[in-house]
Amino acid sequence: MIRRSVITGTGSALPKRRLDNAELAKMVDTSDEWIVARTGILSRYIAGPDETTSTLATAAAREAIAAAGIEASSIDLIVLGTTTPDQTFPATATTVQANLGCNGGIAFDVAAVCSGFLYALGVADSMLRSGMAQRALVIGAETMSRILDWEDRGTCVLFGDGAGAIVLEAQESDDPAARGILATRLHADGAHNEMLFVDGGPSTTGTVGKLRMRGKEVFKHAVTNLSDVLREVLELSGVSASELDWVVPHQANARILDATARKLGLPMEKVIVTVDRHANTSAASVPLALDAAVRDGRIKPGQLVMLEAMGGGFTWGASLLRM
Ligand code: UT7
């Protein structure tokens, strides 16, 4: 008997306020032309005072629960990837649990920045397959706008807010081709901490801090690390790149998506792109893109889908699954 973690529902949530490049160009010395040419971003969503990481995460979770057709009370595990929690503690996952009224199970946050959803998925998958839980909510949720330096044009134009969620549940089958997560690989390299970090924290400055990035260096590492981990997961699962139906990448920059796809010989028609309308939503970007493609009918049950992400730490990873 094979026990696999199967996605049975997806959901997402975006803040009410959409900020396009033209409006941003009135706030900081930039232009629509520069942002589009260098990143492919046209707009992003920015959380208002009544919107937080937990409110966005809860809204996305509610959609995923409705799509799965289950009761929230049956969720016994919540793993939330975020780098912008509501508070230093408790974990934002516990706030979401209380909002959903599914108290009593396991709930915690995972901090792996833009790879947060991939890390959360890897942890949840391990816990489901080991029998520690049966039905999980895996969420990526961020309010990156709260840690941006709005005077630094090199970073503030790149990020946005949002949340995506999936219901992931353990299912048993004799069929080796059964649905579910087939292989995941996660990596980190702390030697590159200073290329992408926040210049504050509870134990150092006692402040929240602002995001700092050496964009050019991060770009190069992203393309190399992502193509390496994609090859690793393909090899591990005995699947060739041409057999993939879809790739759902972390949405940092359209040029990173192009360069990574080219390295693997993947046509861009197989790559789900939302960076144009969402910008980089860190841990939320993969589940936001996944939900968009499930809802518009591109990603269908039974298809082979690769998820991948890379972010601060550095952290990176990829996961292959049959929907
Ligand atoms: O989520 C995972 C982590 N994040 C990423 O993966 C992001 C990775 N990096 C990138 O996406 C790109 O490196 C950026 C989009 C951040 C920057 O693109 P780039 O082609 O590497 O540009 P650059 O940093 O080399 O800057 C080129 C020029 C500079 O001017 P000079 O020195 O050539 O005169 C910048 O000052 O563009 C200037 N610049 C801007 N101009 C207008 C930088 N930001 C802006 C801006 N508007 N917003």
Boltz pocket constraint, residues with backbone or C-beta under 6 A from the ligand:
constraints:
  - pocket:
      binder: B
      contacts: [[A, 29], [A, 30], [A, 31], [A, 34], [A, 35], [A, 38], [A, 39], [A, 114], [A, 153], [A, 154], [A, 155], [A, 157], [A, 158], [A, 196], [A, 214], [A, 215], [A, 216], [A, 217], [A, 218], [A, 219], [A, 222], [A, 252], [A, 253], [A, 256], [A, 280], [A, 282], [A, 310], [A, 311], [A, 312]]
      max_distance: 6.0
